[in-house]
Amino acid sequence: MANKVFIAPSILNANFDDLEKEIGKISAVADLLHLDIMDNKFVPNFTFDIKRAFEIIGFSKLPVDAHLMIEDPDSIAPKYAQNGCSSVTFHLEAAQNVLRTIEDIKSNGVKVGIAIKPATKFSEVEPFIEMIDMLLIMTVEPGFGGQSFMHDQIPKVAMARKRIEQMLDSKPLLQIDGGVSLETIAEAASAGANCFVAGSAVYKSSDPAGMVEQLREKAQTNFSG
């Protein structure tokens, strides 16, 4: 799995009034749909309530990775696992019982990811690295789309890749989210990221599907893992 590059468009910058059509623009070329769930508590923004999120999961032709930027992932994350997500990613900083939340998601036959904010050190999530299917390193502060890529997160990406390569069993995807563009994806891929969330770059492009393919080509050319 670590030898393949994954592109996961985020609909945060898509037209919320016609998300089915917006998702359809990239369904043939993307690997995952990145669904940002914000509660205006853990982060200062709100996107979708759980009912609307489940509707989106239902009509998406792509596997959905729900990125829960919410206050109480311990009780809410399993509900996403039970309602059609391919994977559920929760924030280390928000979980009260990380091990139990991992187990609750996995018990539903769904992949599990852990996300960490820019200020969170890799050492804080490292104890869980062999239990998860994806590690998400935020390259912006979570809460808003369109932010600039934080280059100071690259050493953390490289550190995570080094640790992942020491694993003997299945290796988790190493995802980054925030400021991903044709200008920044090469740097992240060179550091070892192999799953890329792209929102503004894709949905502010005149050709979203073409942009997904360009991002993939740039990442594959530069991936070091």
Sequence and secondary structure as in RCSB ss.txt:
>XXXX:A:sequence
MANKVFIAPSILNANFDDLEKEIGKISAVADLLHLDIMDNKFVPNFTFDIKRAFEIIGFSKLPVDAHLMIEDPDS
IAPKYAQNGCSSVTFHLEAAQNVLRTIEDIKSNGVKVGIAIKPATKFSEVEPFIEMIDMLLIMTVEPGFGGQSFM
HDQIPKVAMARKRIEQMLDSKPLLQIDGGVSLETIAEAASAGANCFVAGSAVYKSSDPAGMVEQLREKAQTNFSG
>XXXX:A:secstr
 TTS EEEEBGGGS GGGHHHHHHTTTTT S EEEEEEBSSSSS B   HHHHHHHHHH SS EEEEEESS HHH
HHHHHHTTT SEEEEETTT S HHHHHHHHHTTT EEEEEE TTS HHHHGGGGGG SEEEEESS TT SS    
GGGHHHHHHHHHHHHT SS   EEEEESS STTTHHHHHHHT  EEEESHHHHTSS HHHHHHHHHHHHHHH   
